[in-house]
Amino acid sequence: MPKKLVLRRCVVTREQLEKKDLLRVVKNKEGLVFVDQTLKANGRGAYLKKSLEVIELAKKRNSLGRALETSIDESIYEQLKELI
């Protein structure tokens, strides 16, 4: 049986994309916010399309902050840009 396609929605563009085409930012139980490169870390996750424009928009609109209900540190956006 073929592997099921896992789709997630980008918090900026609202597009449904495969997990491999997205970046994931997680807020865990301790309230720590980090970039999840495994795509499997525990906690509340928010997905962003792998695009510099989308990361800039997320920063401008505070899309990640709203999705994770916390403030997002500048370093998170820098890490995301490095992963593209």
N, C-alpha and C positions, 0 to 999 in steps of 0.2 A: 504494500500500500504506500503511495507517495506521501512524503512528509507534508503535513498541513501547513499552509502559508499563515504566518503569524503577522497580522496587521495591527498597527498602532497609529494613533492620530497625532499629528504634529500640533503642539499647542499654539503655534503661530499661524501656519497656513491652513490648518484644519484638514489637511490632506490625509487620507489613509495610505500608509506606506508600509512596506515590509520592515521588520525590525532592523535588518542589516543596512537599510538606507537611512537609519535614524541614529541620533545621539541620545543618551539617556542621562538625566540628572535625577538624583535620588535624595530624599530627605528621610533619614532613619528615625527610629524611636527616640534617640537622644537629641534629635533636632539638628543633627549634623547634615550639611548639604554637600554633596560631592558628585563628580562625574563618574558614572558607572560604566566602565569599559567592558565588563562581563555581560551586561544587560540582564543580570540575574540577582543583583544585590537586594536584600530585604529593605522594605520601606516604600514610601510613596514615590512613584516615578513620574517624570514628565519627559516627553519625547520632543526632539527638535530635528527637523530635516537637516541633513549634512550640507549646509550652505552658509557662506559668510553673511549673505544678505539676511537670511533667516535669523542667525545669531544676533546680528545688529538690531533687527526688528524686535526680537525677544527682549533685548536689553532696553530699547527705547520704550516699548509698551509695558515692560515688566510682566510679560506673559509667564515666565518661569516662576516669578514671585507669587503671582496669583494662583498658578496651578499647584504650587507646593505650600501655599499659605505661609510664606516666610520671606525674609529679605535675602536677596542673592548677592553674594560678594563678587566684586570685580574679577577676582582670580578665577572664578568658575567660568566666566565668559572667555577669559584668556585660554584656559585649558580646552574649552570647546573648540576655539579657533585652531589650536595646535593639532587637534584630531582630524581636521578636514584634509 
